[in-house]
Amino acid sequence: MSEFNNPIHWLVALRGRGRGPEDVSFEEGQLVAQGYEFRVRNGVGAHYFNLPPKVFSIVTWPNGDLKKIDQGGLHELPSGRYLIQYVTAKELTGETELVSENTIDGASISISVFFKYCVLNPLQVFAVRDPLKGLVKSLEVDIREYIRANTHESLWEASRSKGDKSLSRFLRQQPNPATRNRALVLIDAEMQGFNPDPKFLELVRNIQIQGRQNKNDIEILAQKQNLERRVTEQDALIKKMRLNASAEQQEIYRQIDLKSIEVENKRRAWKRQYDTFAEIAHAVSEAASNGQSLNTEIMSVLADLAEALRENLDDNAPDMPVSPDPSPSPLGGAPRPASMGNQDKVEKLTNTLLTLLRPKG
């Protein structure tokens, strides 16, 4: 209405705007908060409403009728006494007690539900006695129906899944009394408490124990197989190491034999050299005792023999092969033959020198 058509209404609006919106608070779980009483005098015929936010404003008229004020501002009203009350428009929460019922497969379980709701029709809040209690009772009826419509196992799985919405869908689709009287409406619900059937719970526990036992058996079997595999691998490795060690040992024995042959060859070479020197020294001594002079030819042969003997000493094996084994040397190459040419030279020079030193008779 236009407040400028009537000077009195203009004054009422001016005073009303000056008051500002009323501060309304609701106690926990309370749907209605008391506002204030006001009087519309004869000749005024109007009242200015300063409506607070996020609430429904319900006015009781002098004849007892309830009307919802959707918009603040100046409203024409008949004279008389009025009462304004506020109904919350916020989303509220609640929780039911444990509800017990038998499932479709005969198991006895108990469920409690945490739910969210809000006021659908604020006028019906005043028409229904304790609408929240009515909503809870209707939910308990629907919860029993929900239990009867499911198996124990399906409810068990739903209770363990945080994202399961089957209960919420079921309860919101049911035509419970609170929905029919249009006072409150259910927004969402989830299972808060779940007491399973003791027999089923014992069965689940046995299955879990058996599952853990099976898992342990599988792990033990895997560990046993792994241990057997490792033992087999270690046995194969030990066998390989033994074969390698045996081959290395045989090679060592062969090298020892070769060294023994080499040492024996050198010993024999030194023995021959020693005998040769002894024979020559004896011949020279006898020649000197008999007054035989060491002529140029004898000295030349003696010098050649000394050189041949020196070369013979430098040879590792003067007169015999290094090894009787014809297999290749582990260092590569064929076995080294004995230096027979130099030995023949030594023997020839020795014979020549002895011939020159013997007295001619």
C-alpha positions in Angstrom: 0.0 0.0 0.0 1.1 3.5 -0.5 1.9 5.2 2.8 1.6 8.7 1.2 -2.1 8.4 0.7 -2.8 8.8 4.4 -0.8 11.1 6.7 -1.4 8.8 9.6 0.0 5.8 7.7 2.9 7.9 6.7 3.7 8.6 10.4 3.3 4.9 11.2 5.8 3.9 8.5 8.2 6.6 9.6 8.1 5.3 13.2 8.4 1.7 12.1 11.4 2.3 9.9 13.1 4.0 12.8 12.8 0.9 15.0 14.8 -1.4 12.7 14.3 -5.2 12.5 13.7 -7.2 15.6 16.4 -9.5 16.9 15.0 -13.1 17.1 16.8 -16.1 18.6 15.7 -19.7 18.8 16.6 -22.1 21.6 18.1 -25.4 20.5 15.5 -27.7 18.9 12.8 -24.9 19.1 10.8 -24.1 16.0 8.8 -21.1 17.3 10.1 -17.9 18.9 7.8 -15.4 20.5 7.7 -11.9 19.0 5.6 -9.2 20.4 2.0 -8.0 20.8 0.8 -4.8 19.1 -2.4 -2.9 18.9 -3.9 -1.2 15.9 -6.1 1.6 17.1 -9.2 2.9 15.5 -8.6 5.5 12.9 -5.0 4.2 12.3 -5.8 1.0 10.4 -2.1 0.0 9.7 1.0 -1.4 11.2 4.6 -1.4 10.0 6.4 -4.8 10.2 10.2 -4.9 10.6 10.8 -8.5 9.7 14.0 -10.2 10.8 15.9 -12.3 8.1 15.7 -16.1 7.7 12.4 -16.6 9.6 8.7 -17.0 8.8 6.6 -14.3 10.4 3.1 -15.5 11.6 0.6 -13.0 12.9 -2.4 -14.0 15.1 -5.3 -11.7 14.3 -7.8 -10.5 16.9 -10.3 -13.2 15.8 -7.7 -16.0 16.2 -6.8 -16.5 12.6 -3.2 -17.1 11.6 -1.7 -15.3 8.6 1.9 -15.4 7.3 3.5 -12.0 6.6 5.8 -12.6 3.6 7.1 -9.0 3.2 8.0 -6.3 5.7 6.7 -2.8 5.5 3.4 -1.0 6.0 0.3 -3.3 6.1 -3.4 -2.1 6.5 -4.9 -4.0 9.4 -8.3 -3.7 11.2 -8.2 -2.3 14.7 -7.6 -4.7 17.5 -4.8 -6.6 19.3 -2.3 -8.7 17.4 0.5 -11.1 18.2 3.5 -11.8 15.9 5.5 -15.0 16.3 8.5 -16.3 14.3 9.1 -19.8 12.9 12.7 -20.7 11.9 13.5 -21.1 8.2 16.9 -22.7 8.9 17.9 -26.4 8.3 17.7 -28.3 11.5 19.0 -31.7 12.7 17.7 -34.5 14.9 18.3 -38.1 15.9 16.0 -41.0 16.6 16.3 -43.6 19.3 17.3 -47.1 18.4 14.5 -48.8 16.5 14.4 -52.6 16.6 12.8 -54.8 13.9 13.3 -58.1 12.1 14.8 -58.2 8.6 13.3 -60.0 5.7 15.6 -63.0 6.5 14.6 -63.1 10.1 17.5 -61.3 11.8 16.8 -58.9 14.7 18.6 -55.6 14.4 18.4 -52.1 15.8 19.0 -48.8 13.9 19.1 -45.1 14.9 19.0 -42.4 12.4 20.5 -38.9 12.2 18.3 -36.7 10.0 18.0 -33.2 8.6 14.7 -31.3 8.3 13.2 -27.9 7.9 9.8 -26.2 8.2 7.7 -26.7 5.1 4.5 -24.8 6.1 4.9 -22.5 9.1 1.2 -22.2 9.6 0.9 -26.0 10.1 3.6 -25.7 12.8 0.9 -24.1 15.0 -1.8 -26.4 13.8 0.0 -29.6 14.8 0.9 -30.4 18.4 4.7 -30.9 18.7 5.4 -31.4 15.0 9.0 -32.5 15.6 7.9 -35.3 17.9 5.4 -36.3 15.2 8.2 -36.3 12.6 10.4 -38.5 14.8 7.6 -41.0 15.4 6.8 -41.2 11.7 10.5 -41.8 11.0 10.6 -44.6 13.5 7.6 -46.2 11.7 9.4 -45.9 8.4 12.7 -47.2 9.8 10.9 -50.4 10.9 9.5 -50.7 7.4 13.0 -50.1 5.9 14.4 -52.9 8.1 11.6 -55.3 7.1 12.3 -54.6 3.5 16.0 -55.5 3.6 18.2 -58.4 4.5 20.6 -58.3 7.4 23.6 -58.4 5.0 22.4 -55.5 3.0 21.8 -53.4 6.1 25.2 -54.4 7.4 26.9 -53.2 4.2 24.8 -50.0 4.3 25.9 -49.3 7.9 29.6 -49.7 6.9 29.3 -47.4 3.8 29.4 -43.7 4.5 28.2 -42.9 1.0 25.1 -45.1 1.1 21.9 -43.2 0.4 19.4 -46.0 0.3 18.0 -45.2 3.8 17.7 -41.5 2.9 15.8 -42.2 -0.3 13.5 -44.7 1.4 12.6 -42.3 4.2 12.1 -39.3 2.0 9.8 -41.3 -0.3 7.5 -42.5 2.5 4.2 -40.6 3.0 4.7 -40.1 6.8 2.2 -38.1 8.8 4.6 -35.1 9.2 4.8 -34.9 5.4 1.0 -35.3 5.0 0.2 -32.4 7.4 2.8 -30.3 5.6 4.4 -28.9 8.7 8.0 -30.3 8.4 9.8 -31.9 5.6 12.7 -34.4 5.7 15.8 -33.3 3.8 18.3 -36.1 4.4 19.0 -39.0 6.7 21.8 -41.4 7.4 22.3 -44.4 9.7 23.7 -43.2 13.0 23.7 -46.4 15.1 23.5 -50.1 14.0 23.2 -53.0 16.4 23.5 -56.2 14.3 21.9 -59.5 15.2 24.2 -61.4 17.6 24.0 -64.6 15.6 24.8 -62.7 12.4 27.6 -60.8 14.1 29.1 -64.1 15.4 28.9 -65.4 11.8 30.6 -62.3 10.5 33.3 -62.6 13.1 33.8 -66.3 12.3 34.1 -65.4 8.6 36.5 -62.6 9.4 38.6 -64.9 11.5 38.6 -67.6 8.8 39.5 -64.9 6.3 42.4 -63.8 8.4 43.4 -67.4 8.9 43.3 -68.0 5.1 45.3 -64.9 4.5 47.9 -66.0 7.1 48.0 -69.5 5.5 48.5 -67.9 2.0 51.3 -65.7 3.4 52.9 -68.6 5.2 52.7 -70.7 2.0 54.2 -67.9 0.0 57.0 -67.5 2.5 57.7 -71.2 2.5 57.8 -71.3 -1.3 60.1 -68.3 -1.3 62.3 -69.9 1.3 62.4 -73.1 -0.8 63.3 -71.2 -3.9 66.1 -69.3 -2.1 67.4 -72.6 -0.7 67.4 -74.1 -4.2 69.2 -71.1 -5.6 71.7 -71.2 -2.8 72.3 -74.9 -3.4 72.8 -74.3 -7.1 75.2 -71.4 -6.3 77.1 -73.6 -3.8 77.3 -76.4 -6.4 78.6 -73.9 -9.0 81.1 -72.5 -6.5 82.3 -76.0 -5.7 82.7 -76.8 -9.4 84.6 -73.6 -10.0 86.7 -74.3 -6.9 87.5 -77.8 -8.1 88.5 -76.5 -11.6 90.6 -73.8 -9.9 92.2 -76.4 -7.7 93.0 -78.7 -10.7 94.5 -75.7 -12.4 96.6 -75.0 -9.3 97.8 -78.6 -9.2 98.7 -78.4 -12.9 100.7 -75.2 -12.3 102.4 -76.8 -9.4 103.3 -79.8 -11.5 104.7 -77.5 -14.2 106.7 -75.6 -11.6 108.0 -78.9 -10.3 109.1 -80.0 -13.7 110.7 -76.6 -14.4 112.6 -76.7 -11.1 113.8 -80.3 -11.8 114.9 -79.2 -15.3 116.9 -76.3 -13.9 118.4 -78.6 -11.2 119.5 -81.0 -13.9 120.9 -78.2 -16.0 122.9 -76.8 -13.1 124.1 -80.3 -12.3 125.4 -80.7 -15.9 127.0 -77.3 -15.9 128.7 -78.2 -12.6 129.9 -81.5 -13.9 131.1 -79.8 -17.1 133.0 -77.1 -15.1 134.5 -79.8 -12.8 135.7 -81.9 -15.8 137.2 -78.8 -17.5 138.9 -77.7 -14.2 140.3 -81.1 -13.7 141.6 -81.3 -17.3 143.1 -77.8 -17.0 144.7 -78.8 -13.7 146.2 -82.0 -15.1 147.5 -80.1 -18.2 149.2 -77.6 -16.0 150.7 -80.4 -13.8 152.1 -82.1 -17.0 153.6 -78.8 -18.1 151.3 -78.4 -21.0 150.9 -74.8 -22.1 147.5 -73.3 -22.8 148.0 -72.2 -26.4 145.8 -69.8 -28.3 143.6 -72.6 -29.7 142.8 -73.9 -26.2 142.1 -70.3 -24.9 139.8 -69.6 -27.9 137.9 -72.8 -27.3 137.8 -72.1 -23.5 136.4 -68.6 -24.3 133.7 -70.0 -26.6 132.8 -72.6 -24.0 132.4 -70.0 -21.3 130.1 -67.9 -23.6 128.0 -71.0 -24.4 127.7 -71.9 -20.8 126.6 -68.4 -19.9 123.9 -68.5 -22.6 122.9 -71.9 -21.3 122.4 -70.5 -17.8 120.1 -67.8 -19.1 117.7 -70.4 -20.5 114.9 -71.5 -18.2 115.0 -75.1 -19.4 118.3 -75.8 -21.1 117.6 -79.3 -22.2 114.0 -80.4 -21.5 110.5 -79.3 -22.4 108.8 -77.1 -19.8 105.8 -79.4 -19.5 105.0 -82.9 -20.7 101.3 -81.8 -21.1 100.8 -80.8 -24.7 97.8 -78.6 -23.7 98.1 -74.8 -24.2 99.6 -72.7 -21.5 97.1 -70.9 -19.2 98.9 -67.7 -20.2 98.4 -68.4 -23.9 100.7 -69.9 -26.5 102.1 -73.3 -27.0 104.5 -75.0 -24.5 108.1 -73.9 -24.8 110.5 -76.4 -26.4 113.9 -77.2 -24.8 116.9 -75.3 -26.1 118.8 -78.3 -27.5 121.0 -76.3 -30.0 122.9 -74.5 -27.3 123.4 -77.7 -25.3 124.9 -79.4 -28.3 127.3 -76.5 -28.7 128.4 -76.8 -25.1 129.0 -80.5 -25.4 130.9 -80.1 -28.7 133.1 -77.3 -27.3 133.7 -79.4 -24.1 134.8 -82.4 -26.1 137.0 -80.2 -28.2 138.6 -78.6 -25.2 139.1 -82.0 -23.4 140.7 -83.4 -26.6 143.2 -80.4 -26.7 144.0 -80.7 -23.0 144.7 -84.5 -23.0 148.3 -85.4 -23.4 149.2 -86.8 -26.7 150.9 -90.1 -26.4 
